[in-house]
């Protein structure tokens, strides 16, 4: 299959891994973020080893259970008995564009505490398609997110409507090195960006946290130019921003960088200012309507913008996260990519039922959260999204953000123990990788019946099925796929990925 290969030797628990050290797999072709990957080097090519070696043979079976992650093996072909899960590869659903994650300053700060070799290993574990999760997308904050080292924007010169003082010098300290390290492993990485807050002088409260976007023409025009300058500045650094989303969580006013918008304001900004500014300056970055998070208020923004013909001339996709899964179905008729923009971080400080009580001292990086992560990813994919983004890729094990009153400890796929200078792979990392490594961008999701499973068909004909066993003991499972019956054991509270061609 393209751009995918064995993770090498079997690995141990969540604190360690083994990789084979071979060269990286093939990268995907260039596409708009969330769009159809069709360029050269895309889903059709075969992955080969470094230095012209023979193609790596992928394992046909990978399993993970608690404290026993990423074991490779081979299923047994059987002829008798009923299948627990059946894959119907003739019943195709949505195109799959890939997985990704968010670049944040705190992530590179932690990676900088590792040795060069361990830092490179961490990047490969995330972006390499032979020795890692093969992430195809990377999200960039425009200014501070809640996982910046502190609050900032890219132009705090008051009323600088012509953006003379715009600068990405701050990004060159921690964000850009992080992104360039990823691009060195995955040159075809699709980059997209969104602000958590515009410059403070564009807001009603003149502060980083909370406040509302001003609605006057001068401010909205300046903000459109702010986006254009961002795309242009990153291009000068050799990085193509393929898409922008106007605002992270546009109806929340939080105790970390944020900004509230109305639906009418968003439609006007996209249709009258952002889209035309990109056109005037020859900017090819696509405009997505995102990132929506609040299921009580954000559907109003979706309705306002999708109902505005001028704005919709420029909208090339949708970005949804957290509570907005219910909006996916209604957007499918638009025939535009739908991106899940941020995986839920667990450890919820409002203590919803059915999950462990909020822990103010450390993040949920345990196996139970890995199981929660599976349910979230599965349900969004079954709802019909075309891609899925992790939130923090790397943090310390505690994972507190910069909330000004009660910092919220949030998960990351990889943790760095600063004192020990040790890289730790969390169970959630393995959950992402069980799907992301072997499902190529450009694959089609196909239907399954029975059990708890997802299945995809790659361009090379490989069918990848991911199964979950919620039971308290290992389960012998029979999978019917491509005219065969395959039998194998799934660990208790664990996963199995089957590659079959």
MIMAR-304974 format. One record per residue (C-alpha): residue in three letters; x, y, z. Coordinates in steps of 0.1 Angstrom, whole numbers, plus 5000, padded with zeros to 4 digits. Layout:
N
@resn: ALA&east: X&north: Y&up: Z
...
END
This chain:
501
@resn: UNK&east: 5000&north: 5000&up: 5000
@resn: UNK&east: 5012&north: 5036&up: 4995
@resn: UNK&east: 5030&north: 5056&up: 5021
@resn: UNK&east: 5026&north: 5030&up: 5048
@resn: UNK&east: 5048&north: 5003&up: 5062
@resn: UNK&east: 5056&north: 4983&up: 5093
@resn: UNK&east: 5063&north: 4999&up: 5126
@resn: UNK&east: 5091&north: 4975&up: 5130
@resn: UNK&east: 5096&north: 4954&up: 5161
@resn: UNK&east: 5068&north: 4947&up: 5185
@resn: UNK&east: 5066&north: 4974&up: 5212
@resn: UNK&east: 5060&north: 4975&up: 5249
@resn: UNK&east: 5037&north: 4996&up: 5270
@resn: UNK&east: 5028&north: 5033&up: 5266
@resn: UNK&east: 5062&north: 5045&up: 5280
@resn: UNK&east: 5084&north: 5030&up: 5252
@resn: UNK&east: 5085&north: 5020&up: 5216
@resn: UNK&east: 5108&north: 5004&up: 5191
@resn: UNK&east: 5112&north: 5016&up: 5155
@resn: UNK&east: 5132&north: 5002&up: 5127
@resn: UNK&east: 5150&north: 5034&up: 5117
@resn: UNK&east: 5144&north: 5030&up: 5080
@resn: UNK&east: 5137&north: 5060&up: 5058
@resn: UNK&east: 5104&north: 5077&up: 5057
@resn: UNK&east: 5074&north: 5066&up: 5036
@resn: UNK&east: 5060&north: 5084&up: 5006
@resn: UNK&east: 5042&north: 5117&up: 5011
@resn: UNK&east: 5008&north: 5126&up: 4998
@resn: UNK&east: 5003&north: 5149&up: 4969
@resn: UNK&east: 4994&north: 5186&up: 4976
@resn: UNK&east: 4958&north: 5194&up: 4981
@resn: UNK&east: 4937&north: 5220&up: 4999
@resn: UNK&east: 4934&north: 5212&up: 5036
@resn: UNK&east: 4906&north: 5187&up: 5037
@resn: UNK&east: 4904&north: 5185&up: 4999
@resn: UNK&east: 4910&north: 5156&up: 4975
@resn: UNK&east: 4947&north: 5146&up: 4976
@resn: UNK&east: 4955&north: 5140&up: 4939
@resn: UNK&east: 4991&north: 5152&up: 4933
@resn: UNK&east: 5021&north: 5132&up: 4923
@resn: UNK&east: 5034&north: 5109&up: 4951
@resn: UNK&east: 4998&north: 5105&up: 4964
@resn: UNK&east: 4979&north: 5075&up: 4973
@resn: UNK&east: 4988&north: 5054&up: 4943
@resn: UNK&east: 5026&north: 5049&up: 4948
@resn: UNK&east: 5044&north: 5022&up: 4967
@resn: UNK&east: 5065&north: 5029&up: 4998
@resn: UNK&east: 5101&north: 5018&up: 4996
@resn: UNK&east: 5129&north: 5016&up: 5021
@resn: UNK&east: 5158&north: 5040&up: 5023
@resn: UNK&east: 5185&north: 5038&up: 4996
@resn: UNK&east: 5165&north: 5018&up: 4971
@resn: UNK&east: 5158&north: 4988&up: 4994
@resn: UNK&east: 5130&north: 4964&up: 4987
@resn: UNK&east: 5095&north: 4976&up: 4996
@resn: UNK&east: 5087&north: 4970&up: 5033
@resn: UNK&east: 5062&north: 4944&up: 5040
@resn: UNK&east: 5034&north: 4957&up: 5062
@resn: UNK&east: 5021&north: 4935&up: 5090
@resn: UNK&east: 4986&north: 4921&up: 5083
@resn: UNK&east: 4976&north: 4923&up: 5120
@resn: UNK&east: 4985&north: 4949&up: 5147
@resn: UNK&east: 4969&north: 4947&up: 5182
@resn: UNK&east: 4970&north: 4968&up: 5213
@resn: UNK&east: 4958&north: 4962&up: 5248
@resn: UNK&east: 4964&north: 4980&up: 5281
@resn: UNK&east: 5002&north: 4981&up: 5288
@resn: UNK&east: 5008&north: 4959&up: 5257
@resn: UNK&east: 5006&north: 4982&up: 5227
@resn: UNK&east: 5014&north: 4977&up: 5190
@resn: UNK&east: 5020&north: 4940&up: 5186
@resn: UNK&east: 5023&north: 4927&up: 5151
@resn: UNK&east: 5012&north: 4893&up: 5138
@resn: UNK&east: 4992&north: 4874&up: 5112
@resn: UNK&east: 4955&north: 4864&up: 5113
@resn: UNK&east: 4945&north: 4828&up: 5106
@resn: UNK&east: 4924&north: 4821&up: 5075
@resn: UNK&east: 4894&north: 4799&up: 5084
@resn: UNK&east: 4865&north: 4785&up: 5064
@resn: UNK&east: 4839&north: 4777&up: 5091
@resn: UNK&east: 4818&north: 4798&up: 5115
@resn: UNK&east: 4800&north: 4831&up: 5114
@resn: UNK&east: 4819&north: 4864&up: 5111
@resn: UNK&east: 4818&north: 4888&up: 5140
@resn: UNK&east: 4825&north: 4917&up: 5116
@resn: UNK&east: 4819&north: 4918&up: 5079
@resn: UNK&east: 4834&north: 4944&up: 5055
@resn: UNK&east: 4814&north: 4953&up: 5024
@resn: UNK&east: 4840&north: 4970&up: 5003
@resn: UNK&east: 4815&north: 4975&up: 4975
@resn: UNK&east: 4795&north: 4998&up: 4997
@resn: UNK&east: 4816&north: 5030&up: 4997
@resn: UNK&east: 4809&north: 5060&up: 5019
@resn: UNK&east: 4830&north: 5092&up: 5022
@resn: UNK&east: 4865&north: 5099&up: 5009
@resn: UNK&east: 4891&north: 5099&up: 5036
@resn: UNK&east: 4918&north: 5126&up: 5035
@resn: UNK&east: 4938&north: 5118&up: 5066
@resn: UNK&east: 4946&north: 5126&up: 5102
@resn: UNK&east: 4965&north: 5155&up: 5117
@resn: UNK&east: 4973&north: 5174&up: 5148
@resn: UNK&east: 4979&north: 5209&up: 5162
@resn: UNK&east: 5013&north: 5227&up: 5165
@resn: UNK&east: 5015&north: 5247&up: 5197
@resn: UNK&east: 5044&north: 5265&up: 5214
@resn: UNK&east: 5042&north: 5243&up: 5245
@resn: UNK&east: 5047&north: 5212&up: 5224
@resn: UNK&east: 5080&north: 5224&up: 5209
@resn: UNK&east: 5091&north: 5237&up: 5243
@resn: UNK&east: 5088&north: 5201&up: 5256
@resn: UNK&east: 5104&north: 5186&up: 5226
@resn: UNK&east: 5134&north: 5209&up: 5230
@resn: UNK&east: 5141&north: 5192&up: 5264
@resn: UNK&east: 5148&north: 5159&up: 5246
@resn: UNK&east: 5180&north: 5149&up: 5229
@resn: UNK&east: 5182&north: 5155&up: 5192
@resn: UNK&east: 5177&north: 5118&up: 5185
@resn: UNK&east: 5146&north: 5115&up: 5208
@resn: UNK&east: 5131&north: 5147&up: 5193
@resn: UNK&east: 5135&north: 5133&up: 5158
@resn: UNK&east: 5119&north: 5101&up: 5170
@resn: UNK&east: 5089&north: 5120&up: 5184
@resn: UNK&east: 5084&north: 5138&up: 5151
@resn: UNK&east: 5087&north: 5105&up: 5131
@resn: UNK&east: 5062&north: 5089&up: 5155
@resn: UNK&east: 5037&north: 5116&up: 5145
@resn: UNK&east: 5043&north: 5122&up: 5109
@resn: UNK&east: 5063&north: 5093&up: 5094
@resn: UNK&east: 5041&north: 5068&up: 5075
@resn: UNK&east: 5065&north: 5039&up: 5080
@resn: UNK&east: 5075&north: 5044&up: 5116
@resn: UNK&east: 5047&north: 5065&up: 5129
@resn: UNK&east: 5011&north: 5077&up: 5126
@resn: UNK&east: 5016&north: 5092&up: 5092
@resn: UNK&east: 4997&north: 5124&up: 5100
@resn: UNK&east: 4988&north: 5143&up: 5068
@resn: UNK&east: 4976&north: 5176&up: 5083
@resn: UNK&east: 4990&north: 5202&up: 5106
@resn: UNK&east: 4971&north: 5230&up: 5123
@resn: UNK&east: 4988&north: 5263&up: 5131
@resn: UNK&east: 4975&north: 5290&up: 5156
@resn: UNK&east: 4977&north: 5325&up: 5143
@resn: UNK&east: 4990&north: 5341&up: 5174
@resn: UNK&east: 4985&north: 5325&up: 5208
@resn: UNK&east: 4964&north: 5295&up: 5214
@resn: UNK&east: 4957&north: 5283&up: 5250
@resn: UNK&east: 4989&north: 5263&up: 5246
@resn: UNK&east: 5011&north: 5292&up: 5238
@resn: UNK&east: 5038&north: 5300&up: 5263
@resn: UNK&east: 5020&north: 5333&up: 5269
@resn: UNK&east: 4995&north: 5356&up: 5252
@resn: UNK&east: 5004&north: 5373&up: 5220
@resn: UNK&east: 4992&north: 5382&up: 5185
@resn: UNK&east: 5011&north: 5390&up: 5154
@resn: UNK&east: 5004&north: 5427&up: 5155
@resn: UNK&east: 4997&north: 5446&up: 5187
@resn: UNK&east: 5004&north: 5480&up: 5172
@resn: UNK&east: 4971&north: 5498&up: 5179
@resn: UNK&east: 4951&north: 5508&up: 5148
@resn: UNK&east: 4978&north: 5495&up: 5124
@resn: UNK&east: 4952&north: 5490&up: 5097
@resn: UNK&east: 4978&north: 5486&up: 5070
@resn: UNK&east: 4996&north: 5459&up: 5090
@resn: UNK&east: 5030&north: 5477&up: 5088
@resn: UNK&east: 5040&north: 5461&up: 5121
@resn: UNK&east: 5028&north: 5426&up: 5113
@resn: UNK&east: 5054&north: 5401&up: 5122
@resn: UNK&east: 5059&north: 5363&up: 5126
@resn: UNK&east: 5092&north: 5368&up: 5145
@resn: UNK&east: 5076&north: 5353&up: 5176
@resn: UNK&east: 5066&north: 5322&up: 5156
@resn: UNK&east: 5102&north: 5317&up: 5146
@resn: UNK&east: 5111&north: 5308&up: 5182
@resn: UNK&east: 5089&north: 5277&up: 5187
@resn: UNK&east: 5062&north: 5272&up: 5161
@resn: UNK&east: 5081&north: 5274&up: 5129
@resn: UNK&east: 5109&north: 5251&up: 5141
@resn: UNK&east: 5082&north: 5226&up: 5151
@resn: UNK&east: 5065&north: 5228&up: 5117
@resn: UNK&east: 5097&north: 5226&up: 5098
@resn: UNK&east: 5107&north: 5195&up: 5117
@resn: UNK&east: 5074&north: 5179&up: 5107
@resn: UNK&east: 5079&north: 5189&up: 5070
@resn: UNK&east: 5113&north: 5174&up: 5070
@resn: UNK&east: 5097&north: 5140&up: 5078
@resn: UNK&east: 5065&north: 5146&up: 5058
@resn: UNK&east: 5072&north: 5171&up: 5029
@resn: UNK&east: 5036&north: 5169&up: 5017
@resn: UNK&east: 5021&north: 5179&up: 5050
@resn: UNK&east: 4989&north: 5200&up: 5045
@resn: UNK&east: 4990&north: 5231&up: 5067
@resn: UNK&east: 4960&north: 5251&up: 5078
@resn: UNK&east: 4956&north: 5279&up: 5103
@resn: UNK&east: 4931&north: 5297&up: 5126
@resn: UNK&east: 4934&north: 5325&up: 5152
@resn: UNK&east: 4922&north: 5321&up: 5188
@resn: UNK&east: 4921&north: 5359&up: 5190
@resn: UNK&east: 4926&north: 5387&up: 5166
@resn: UNK&east: 4949&north: 5416&up: 5177
@resn: UNK&east: 4934&north: 5430&up: 5209
@resn: UNK&east: 4927&north: 5464&up: 5193
@resn: UNK&east: 4902&north: 5448&up: 5170
@resn: UNK&east: 4881&north: 5436&up: 5199
@resn: UNK&east: 4854&north: 5452&up: 5221
@resn: UNK&east: 4874&north: 5447&up: 5254
@resn: UNK&east: 4909&north: 5454&up: 5240
@resn: UNK&east: 4922&north: 5422&up: 5257
@resn: UNK&east: 4935&north: 5388&up: 5247
@resn: UNK&east: 4909&north: 5368&up: 5266
@resn: UNK&east: 4872&north: 5371&up: 5257
@resn: UNK&east: 4856&north: 5401&up: 5241
@resn: UNK&east: 4838&north: 5405&up: 5208
@resn: UNK&east: 4850&north: 5412&up: 5173
@resn: UNK&east: 4844&north: 5448&up: 5163
@resn: UNK&east: 4820&north: 5452&up: 5134
@resn: UNK&east: 4832&north: 5483&up: 5115
@resn: UNK&east: 4845&north: 5481&up: 5080
@resn: UNK&east: 4880&north: 5494&up: 5089
@resn: UNK&east: 4886&north: 5467&up: 5114
@resn: UNK&east: 4872&north: 5439&up: 5093
@resn: UNK&east: 4893&north: 5450&up: 5063
@resn: UNK&east: 4924&north: 5452&up: 5085
@resn: UNK&east: 4917&north: 5417&up: 5099
@resn: UNK&east: 4914&north: 5403&up: 5064
@resn: UNK&east: 4948&north: 5418&up: 5057
@resn: UNK&east: 4961&north: 5402&up: 5089
@resn: UNK&east: 4952&north: 5368&up: 5074
@resn: UNK&east: 4968&north: 5376&up: 5041
@resn: UNK&east: 5000&north: 5388&up: 5057
@resn: UNK&east: 5001&north: 5355&up: 5077
@resn: UNK&east: 4998&north: 5334&up: 5046
@resn: UNK&east: 5024&north: 5355&up: 5028
@resn: UNK&east: 5049&north: 5355&up: 5057
@resn: UNK&east: 5047&north: 5317&up: 5060
@resn: UNK&east: 5053&north: 5314&up: 5023
@resn: UNK&east: 5085&north: 5334&up: 5027
@resn: UNK&east: 5096&north: 5307&up: 5052
@resn: UNK&east: 5089&north: 5280&up: 5026
@resn: UNK&east: 5056&north: 5268&up: 5041
@resn: UNK&east: 5023&north: 5268&up: 5022
@resn: UNK&east: 4992&north: 5275&up: 5042
@resn: UNK&east: 4966&north: 5257&up: 5023
@resn: UNK&east: 4935&north: 5268&up: 5042
@resn: UNK&east: 4924&north: 5292&up: 5069
@resn: UNK&east: 4895&north: 5291&up: 5093
@resn: UNK&east: 4884&north: 5326&up: 5105
@resn: UNK&east: 4880&north: 5319&up: 5142
@resn: UNK&east: 4886&north: 5292&up: 5167
@resn: UNK&east: 4853&north: 5286&up: 5187
@resn: UNK&east: 4836&north: 5318&up: 5175
@resn: UNK&east: 4809&north: 5320&up: 5201
@resn: UNK&east: 4830&north: 5314&up: 5233
@resn: UNK&east: 4845&north: 5341&up: 5254
@resn: UNK&east: 4870&north: 5322&up: 5275
@resn: UNK&east: 4897&north: 5329&up: 5301
@resn: UNK&east: 4923&north: 5322&up: 5274
@resn: UNK&east: 4928&north: 5338&up: 5240
@resn: UNK&east: 4893&north: 5339&up: 5223
@resn: UNK&east: 4869&north: 5362&up: 5205
@resn: UNK&east: 4831&north: 5360&up: 5199
@resn: UNK&east: 4815&north: 5366&up: 5165
@resn: UNK&east: 4779&north: 5368&up: 5152
@resn: UNK&east: 4768&north: 5349&up: 5122
@resn: UNK&east: 4760&north: 5380&up: 5102
@resn: UNK&east: 4795&north: 5394&up: 5110
@resn: UNK&east: 4812&north: 5362&up: 5099
@resn: UNK&east: 4793&north: 5361&up: 5066
@resn: UNK&east: 4802&north: 5397&up: 5060
@resn: UNK&east: 4839&north: 5392&up: 5069
@resn: UNK&east: 4843&north: 5362&up: 5046
@resn: UNK&east: 4822&north: 5376&up: 5017
@resn: UNK&east: 4831&north: 5413&up: 5017
@resn: UNK&east: 4867&north: 5413&up: 5032
@resn: UNK&east: 4886&north: 5380&up: 5035
@resn: UNK&east: 4877&north: 5364&up: 5002
@resn: UNK&east: 4882&north: 5396&up: 4981
@resn: UNK&east: 4915&north: 5404&up: 4999
@resn: UNK&east: 4928&north: 5369&up: 4991
@resn: UNK&east: 4917&north: 5374&up: 4955
@resn: UNK&east: 4933&north: 5408&up: 4952
@resn: UNK&east: 4966&north: 5396&up: 4965
@resn: UNK&east: 4966&north: 5363&up: 4946
@resn: UNK&east: 4965&north: 5342&up: 4977
@resn: UNK&east: 4955&north: 5306&up: 4970
@resn: UNK&east: 4948&north: 5295&up: 5005
@resn: UNK&east: 4912&north: 5282&up: 5008
@resn: UNK&east: 4887&north: 5296&up: 5033
@resn: UNK&east: 4869&north: 5271&up: 5055
@resn: UNK&east: 4840&north: 5280&up: 5077
@resn: UNK&east: 4855&north: 5270&up: 5111
@resn: UNK&east: 4862&north: 5261&up: 5137
@resn: UNK&east: 4827&north: 5256&up: 5151
@resn: UNK&east: 4824&north: 5241&up: 5186
@resn: UNK&east: 4793&north: 5253&up: 5205
@resn: UNK&east: 4762&north: 5233&up: 5195
@resn: UNK&east: 4740&north: 5259&up: 5211
@resn: UNK&east: 4752&north: 5290&up: 5192
@resn: UNK&east: 4775&north: 5279&up: 5163
@resn: UNK&east: 4748&north: 5264&up: 5142
@resn: UNK&east: 4735&north: 5300&up: 5139
@resn: UNK&east: 4768&north: 5310&up: 5124
@resn: UNK&east: 4767&north: 5280&up: 5100
@resn: UNK&east: 4732&north: 5290&up: 5089
@resn: UNK&east: 4741&north: 5327&up: 5085
@resn: UNK&east: 4771&north: 5320&up: 5063
@resn: UNK&east: 4757&north: 5291&up: 5043
@resn: UNK&east: 4727&north: 5313&up: 5036
@resn: UNK&east: 4748&north: 5341&up: 5023
@resn: UNK&east: 4756&north: 5336&up: 4986
@resn: UNK&east: 4784&north: 5361&up: 4986
@resn: UNK&east: 4802&north: 5344&up: 5015
@resn: UNK&east: 4797&north: 5310&up: 5001
@resn: UNK&east: 4815&north: 5319&up: 4969
@resn: UNK&east: 4846&north: 5317&up: 4990
@resn: UNK&east: 4839&north: 5289&up: 5014
@resn: UNK&east: 4856&north: 5257&up: 5004
@resn: UNK&east: 4849&north: 5235&up: 5034
@resn: UNK&east: 4837&north: 5233&up: 5070
@resn: UNK&east: 4856&north: 5229&up: 5103
@resn: UNK&east: 4837&north: 5213&up: 5132
@resn: UNK&east: 4848&north: 5201&up: 5166
@resn: UNK&east: 4837&north: 5190&up: 5201
@resn: UNK&east: 4798&north: 5193&up: 5203
@resn: UNK&east: 4792&north: 5199&up: 5166
@resn: UNK&east: 4790&north: 5164&up: 5153
@resn: UNK&east: 4753&north: 5168&up: 5149
@resn: UNK&east: 4759&north: 5194&up: 5122
@resn: UNK&east: 4778&north: 5171&up: 5099
@resn: UNK&east: 4748&north: 5155&up: 5082
@resn: UNK&east: 4732&north: 5188&up: 5073
@resn: UNK&east: 4764&north: 5200&up: 5056
@resn: UNK&east: 4770&north: 5169&up: 5034
@resn: UNK&east: 4747&north: 5182&up: 5007
@resn: UNK&east: 4772&north: 5211&up: 5001
@resn: UNK&east: 4797&north: 5186&up: 4987
@resn: UNK&east: 4826&north: 5203&up: 5004
@resn: UNK&east: 4851&north: 5187&up: 5027
@resn: UNK&east: 4841&north: 5185&up: 5064
@resn: UNK&east: 4871&north: 5186&up: 5088
@resn: UNK&east: 4870&north: 5175&up: 5124
@resn: UNK&east: 4893&north: 5202&up: 5137
@resn: UNK&east: 4900&north: 5193&up: 5173
@resn: UNK&east: 4899&north: 5160&up: 5192
@resn: UNK&east: 4883&north: 5163&up: 5227
@resn: UNK&east: 4910&north: 5164&up: 5254
@resn: UNK&east: 4893&north: 5144&up: 5282
@resn: UNK&east: 4893&north: 5154&up: 5319
@resn: UNK&east: 4863&north: 5177&up: 5316
@resn: UNK&east: 4861&north: 5204&up: 5343
@resn: UNK&east: 4823&north: 5205&up: 5342
@resn: UNK&east: 4822&north: 5168&up: 5352
@resn: UNK&east: 4798&north: 5153&up: 5327
@resn: UNK&east: 4783&north: 5119&up: 5336
@resn: UNK&east: 4799&north: 5087&up: 5324
@resn: UNK&east: 4835&north: 5099&up: 5325
@resn: UNK&east: 4860&north: 5101&up: 5354
@resn: UNK&east: 4858&north: 5132&up: 5376
@resn: UNK&east: 4878&north: 5162&up: 5367
@resn: UNK&east: 4914&north: 5161&up: 5379
@resn: UNK&east: 4928&north: 5197&up: 5384
@resn: UNK&east: 4964&north: 5183&up: 5388
@resn: UNK&east: 4971&north: 5162&up: 5357
@resn: UNK&east: 4957&north: 5153&up: 5323
@resn: UNK&east: 4939&north: 5121&up: 5312
@resn: UNK&east: 4967&north: 5102&up: 5294
@resn: UNK&east: 4956&north: 5068&up: 5306
@resn: UNK&east: 4942&north: 5038&up: 5288
@resn: UNK&east: 4906&north: 5047&up: 5298
@resn: UNK&east: 4910&north: 5080&up: 5279
@resn: UNK&east: 4924&north: 5059&up: 5249
@resn: UNK&east: 4891&north: 5040&up: 5249
@resn: UNK&east: 4871&north: 5073&up: 5251
@resn: UNK&east: 4893&north: 5086&up: 5222
@resn: UNK&east: 4883&north: 5056&up: 5200
@resn: UNK&east: 4846&north: 5063&up: 5205
@resn: UNK&east: 4851&north: 5099&up: 5196
@resn: UNK&east: 4871&north: 5092&up: 5164
@resn: UNK&east: 4847&north: 5064&up: 5154
@resn: UNK&east: 4816&north: 5084&up: 5158
@resn: UNK&east: 4829&north: 5115&up: 5139
@resn: UNK&east: 4841&north: 5093&up: 5110
@resn: UNK&east: 4808&north: 5075&up: 5109
@resn: UNK&east: 4790&north: 5108&up: 5109
@resn: UNK&east: 4808&north: 5116&up: 5076
@resn: UNK&east: 4838&north: 5138&up: 5082
@resn: UNK&east: 4867&north: 5136&up: 5057
@resn: UNK&east: 4896&north: 5142&up: 5081
@resn: UNK&east: 4902&north: 5143&up: 5118
@resn: UNK&east: 4927&north: 5163&up: 5139
@resn: UNK&east: 4942&north: 5156&up: 5172
@resn: UNK&east: 4946&north: 5186&up: 5196
@resn: UNK&east: 4980&north: 5188&up: 5213
@resn: UNK&east: 5005&north: 5164&up: 5198
@resn: UNK&east: 5031&north: 5169&up: 5225
@resn: UNK&east: 5029&north: 5182&up: 5261
@resn: UNK&east: 5043&north: 5174&up: 5295
@resn: UNK&east: 5023&north: 5147&up: 5314
@resn: UNK&east: 5004&north: 5174&up: 5334
@resn: UNK&east: 4993&north: 5194&up: 5304
@resn: UNK&east: 4979&north: 5226&up: 5319
@resn: UNK&east: 4969&north: 5254&up: 5296
@resn: UNK&east: 4970&north: 5292&up: 5301
@resn: UNK&east: 4935&north: 5296&up: 5315
@resn: UNK&east: 4939&north: 5327&up: 5337
@resn: UNK&east: 4918&north: 5313&up: 5366
@resn: UNK&east: 4919&north: 5275&up: 5365
@resn: UNK&east: 4944&north: 5260&up: 5341
@resn: UNK&east: 4929&north: 5229&up: 5324
@resn: UNK&east: 4951&north: 5198&up: 5323
@resn: UNK&east: 4947&north: 5184&up: 5288
@resn: UNK&east: 4960&north: 5153&up: 5271
@resn: UNK&east: 4986&north: 5150&up: 5244
@resn: UNK&east: 4995&north: 5121&up: 5221
@resn: UNK&east: 5031&north: 5122&up: 5232
@resn: UNK&east: 5043&north: 5133&up: 5267
@resn: UNK&east: 5078&north: 5145&up: 5276
@resn: UNK&east: 5090&north: 5139&up: 5312
@resn: UNK&east: 5113&north: 5169&up: 5315
@resn: UNK&east: 5132&north: 5156&up: 5345
@resn: UNK&east: 5140&north: 5123&up: 5329
@resn: UNK&east: 5142&north: 5137&up: 5294
@resn: UNK&east: 5120&north: 5108&up: 5284
@resn: UNK&east: 5095&north: 5105&up: 5256
@resn: UNK&east: 5062&north: 5087&up: 5266
@resn: UNK&east: 5037&north: 5074&up: 5241
@resn: UNK&east: 5002&north: 5076&up: 5255
@resn: UNK&east: 4974&north: 5051&up: 5248
@resn: UNK&east: 4956&north: 5077&up: 5228
@resn: UNK&east: 4986&north: 5079&up: 5204
@resn: UNK&east: 4982&north: 5042&up: 5196
@resn: UNK&east: 4945&north: 5046&up: 5190
@resn: UNK&east: 4951&north: 5073&up: 5164
@resn: UNK&east: 4979&north: 5053&up: 5149
@resn: UNK&east: 4957&north: 5021&up: 5146
@resn: UNK&east: 4937&north: 5040&up: 5121
@resn: UNK&east: 4960&north: 5067&up: 5106
@resn: UNK&east: 4991&north: 5047&up: 5097
@resn: UNK&east: 4976&north: 5022&up: 5072
@resn: UNK&east: 4946&north: 5042&up: 5059
@resn: UNK&east: 4960&north: 5063&up: 5031
@resn: UNK&east: 4948&north: 5098&up: 5022
@resn: UNK&east: 4924&north: 5093&up: 4993
@resn: UNK&east: 4910&north: 5060&up: 5007
@resn: UNK&east: 4873&north: 5054&up: 5007
@resn: UNK&east: 4855&north: 5045&up: 5039
@resn: UNK&east: 4835&north: 5013&up: 5033
@resn: UNK&east: 4806&north: 4998&up: 5053
@resn: UNK&east: 4809&north: 4972&up: 5081
@resn: UNK&east: 4783&north: 4952&up: 5099
@resn: UNK&east: 4786&north: 4936&up: 5133
@resn: UNK&east: 4810&north: 4944&up: 5161
@resn: UNK&east: 4826&north: 4978&up: 5167
@resn: UNK&east: 4847&north: 4986&up: 5137
@resn: UNK&east: 4857&north: 5010&up: 5109
@resn: UNK&east: 4870&north: 4999&up: 5075
@resn: UNK&east: 4886&north: 5017&up: 5045
@resn: UNK&east: 4897&north: 5008&up: 5010
@resn: UNK&east: 4930&north: 5022&up: 4998
@resn: UNK&east: 4937&north: 5031&up: 4962
@resn: UNK&east: 4960&north: 5000&up: 4959
@resn: UNK&east: 4931&north: 4977&up: 4969
@resn: UNK&east: 4942&north: 4971&up: 5005
@resn: UNK&east: 4913&north: 4970&up: 5029
@resn: UNK&east: 4921&north: 4983&up: 5064
@resn: UNK&east: 4897&north: 4973&up: 5092
@resn: UNK&east: 4901&north: 4986&up: 5127
@resn: UNK&east: 4882&north: 4967&up: 5155
@resn: UNK&east: 4877&north: 4974&up: 5192
@resn: UNK&east: 4869&north: 4949&up: 5220
@resn: UNK&east: 4852&north: 4966&up: 5249
@resn: UNK&east: 4851&north: 4934&up: 5269
@resn: UNK&east: 4871&north: 4926&up: 5300
@resn: UNK&east: 4888&north: 4896&up: 5284
@resn: UNK&east: 4905&north: 4889&up: 5251
@resn: UNK&east: 4881&north: 4880&up: 5223
@resn: UNK&east: 4887&north: 4856&up: 5194
@resn: UNK&east: 4872&north: 4874&up: 5165
@resn: UNK&east: 4864&north: 4864&up: 5129
@resn: UNK&east: 4865&north: 4891&up: 5102
@resn: UNK&east: 4850&north: 4886&up: 5068
@resn: UNK&east: 4868&north: 4907&up: 5042
@resn: UNK&east: 4875&north: 4904&up: 5005
@resn: UNK&east: 4860&north: 4869&up: 5003
@resn: UNK&east: 4881&north: 4855&up: 5032
@resn: UNK&east: 4874&north: 4848&up: 5068
@resn: UNK&east: 4903&north: 4859&up: 5091
@resn: UNK&east: 4905&north: 4849&up: 5128
@resn: UNK&east: 4926&north: 4866&up: 5155
@resn: UNK&east: 4924&north: 4876&up: 5191
@resn: UNK&east: 4917&north: 4912&up: 5202
@resn: UNK&east: 4930&north: 4921&up: 5237
@resn: UNK&east: 4906&north: 4931&up: 5264
@resn: UNK&east: 4897&north: 4968&up: 5261
@resn: UNK&east: 4919&north: 4968&up: 5230
@resn: UNK&east: 4921&north: 4972&up: 5193
@resn: UNK&east: 4932&north: 4953&up: 5162
@resn: UNK&east: 4941&north: 4966&up: 5128
@resn: UNK&east: 4939&north: 4942&up: 5098
@resn: UNK&east: 4955&north: 4951&up: 5065
@resn: UNK&east: 4942&north: 4928&up: 5037
@resn: UNK&east: 4947&north: 4929&up: 5000
END
